[in-house]
Amino acid sequence: MASDESDLDVDADEYVDELPEDLNAADFVGPYLFPNNSKRRIPGILYLAIGGLLLVLWFAGVADSSPLMNGGVALAAVGLVVVGLYHIQGGWDLAVDEQDALVEATKAVGFPVGHASAQMAWRGLRSRPTWRILMYSNESPPKQRGFAMVDGVDGEVIHVFAEDNPEDWAGLEAPA
């Protein structure tokens, strides 16, 4: 059976690769709301429920009467329960948004902040959400810079570092 090669040709103008509307950040206008970590609890509850159901079936004796239930199913059920518990304990409620974290970091750094950038990170085995904030003073060019870590659950400043800006901005002056 011969295949027609013209069926395999794809016109480059016909195929367009683009992001869906809800994922296209280029056209987004407005404040960005970081997703809450408490959503981790939903899969955690599902893992616990499925793992618990499998363990109940295992202990009820279904494993003896079914060729589909063996020791691997019991091991998988225990694994699901452990992963579910980890998801539930890691589902911290993100009560401090990046604006609140920036306010706390500005208080702690000790100079008036001009430009700043916030990034979400997670610390520790329990994946506690933490804002990492890089700040520059409000002069042009900035004379100081700082870094702060702010807890995303209670707003406590965990670490702060400030220094004179060692970067050389001399060649980057804007033309008058």
C-alpha positions in Angstrom: 0.0 0.0 0.0 1.6 3.2 -1.1 1.1 6.4 0.9 0.7 9.7 -0.7 3.5 12.0 0.5 1.3 15.1 0.0 -0.7 14.0 3.0 2.3 14.3 5.3 3.2 17.8 4.2 2.2 20.4 6.7 2.0 24.0 5.7 3.9 26.1 8.2 1.2 28.9 8.0 -1.5 26.4 9.1 0.2 25.4 12.4 0.4 28.1 15.1 1.7 27.3 18.5 0.4 29.6 21.2 -0.5 29.6 24.9 -4.1 29.4 26.1 -5.6 32.8 27.1 -5.4 32.1 30.8 -1.6 31.3 30.7 -0.6 34.2 28.4 1.2 36.6 30.8 2.2 39.0 28.1 -1.3 40.5 27.8 -2.0 40.4 31.6 -2.8 43.7 33.3 -3.3 43.9 37.0 -2.0 42.5 40.2 -0.9 38.8 40.2 -2.3 36.7 42.9 0.1 33.9 44.0 -1.8 30.6 44.4 -2.3 29.5 48.0 -0.3 26.5 49.3 -3.4 25.2 51.1 -4.4 23.6 47.8 -1.9 20.9 48.6 -4.4 19.5 51.1 -6.8 18.5 48.4 -4.6 15.8 46.8 -3.4 14.9 50.3 -7.0 14.1 51.3 -7.5 12.1 48.1 -4.3 10.1 48.7 -5.3 9.4 52.2 -8.8 8.3 51.2 -7.6 6.0 48.4 -4.8 4.6 50.6 -7.2 4.0 53.5 -9.7 2.3 51.3 -7.1 -0.1 49.9 -5.8 -0.8 53.4 -9.4 -1.5 54.6 -9.9 -3.9 51.7 -6.6 -5.6 52.4 -7.4 -6.1 56.1 -10.9 -7.2 55.4 -9.6 -10.3 53.6 -10.3 -9.3 50.0 -6.6 -10.0 49.3 -7.3 -13.7 50.0 -10.1 -14.0 47.5 -8.9 -11.8 44.7 -5.9 -12.4 42.4 -5.7 -8.6 41.9 -5.0 -7.8 45.6 -1.5 -8.8 46.8 1.2 -7.5 49.0 2.1 -4.8 46.4 -1.3 -3.3 46.8 -0.9 -3.1 50.6 2.6 -1.5 50.1 1.1 1.0 47.6 -1.7 1.9 50.1 0.9 2.6 52.8 2.8 4.8 50.4 -0.3 6.7 49.5 -1.1 7.3 53.1 2.4 8.6 53.8 2.4 10.9 50.7 -1.1 12.1 51.7 0.0 13.0 55.2 3.0 14.8 53.8 0.8 16.8 51.5 -1.6 17.7 54.3 1.2 18.9 56.6 2.8 20.9 53.8 -0.5 22.7 52.9 0.3 25.9 54.8 -2.1 28.7 54.4 -0.3 31.6 52.6 -1.6 34.5 54.7 1.1 37.0 53.7 1.1 38.1 50.1 4.0 39.7 48.3 2.9 43.3 49.1 2.7 42.5 52.9 6.0 40.8 52.7 7.6 43.8 51.0 6.3 46.1 53.7 7.8 44.0 56.4 11.1 43.7 54.5 11.2 47.5 53.9 10.9 48.0 57.7 13.7 45.5 58.4 16.2 46.6 55.8 16.7 50.1 57.1 16.6 52.3 53.9 13.8 53.6 51.7 13.2 51.0 49.0 12.8 51.9 45.3 12.8 48.8 43.1 12.1 45.4 44.6 11.4 41.9 43.5 9.6 39.2 45.4 9.9 35.5 44.8 8.2 32.6 46.6 10.3 29.8 47.9 9.8 26.9 50.3 12.0 26.1 53.2 12.5 23.1 55.4 11.2 19.6 55.2 7.7 20.8 55.9 7.9 23.2 52.8 7.0 26.4 54.7 6.3 29.2 52.2 8.8 32.0 52.4 9.1 35.2 50.4 12.6 36.1 49.2 12.8 39.8 48.4 15.6 41.7 46.7 15.5 45.5 47.2 17.4 48.5 46.0 17.3 52.0 47.6 15.3 54.7 45.9 18.2 56.8 44.6 19.2 56.7 40.9 21.5 54.9 40.7 20.8 53.0 43.9 23.4 53.4 46.7 22.2 50.4 48.8 20.8 47.0 48.2 19.2 44.4 50.5 17.8 41.0 50.7 15.1 39.7 53.1 13.3 36.5 53.8 9.8 36.9 55.1 7.7 34.0 56.3 4.6 33.6 54.2 2.5 32.2 57.1 3.0 34.7 59.9 4.9 37.6 58.2 8.0 37.2 60.5 11.2 38.5 59.0 13.5 35.5 59.0 16.7 37.0 57.6 17.7 40.4 56.4 20.9 41.6 54.7 21.7 45.1 53.6 24.9 46.6 52.1 26.2 49.4 50.0 25.7 48.7 46.4 29.0 47.4 45.0 27.8 47.5 41.4 29.3 50.2 39.1 26.5 52.1 37.4 28.7 54.9 35.9 28.4 53.8 32.3 24.7 53.3 32.5 23.6 56.9 33.1 20.5 57.9 31.1 21.2 60.6 28.4 19.9 64.0 29.3 
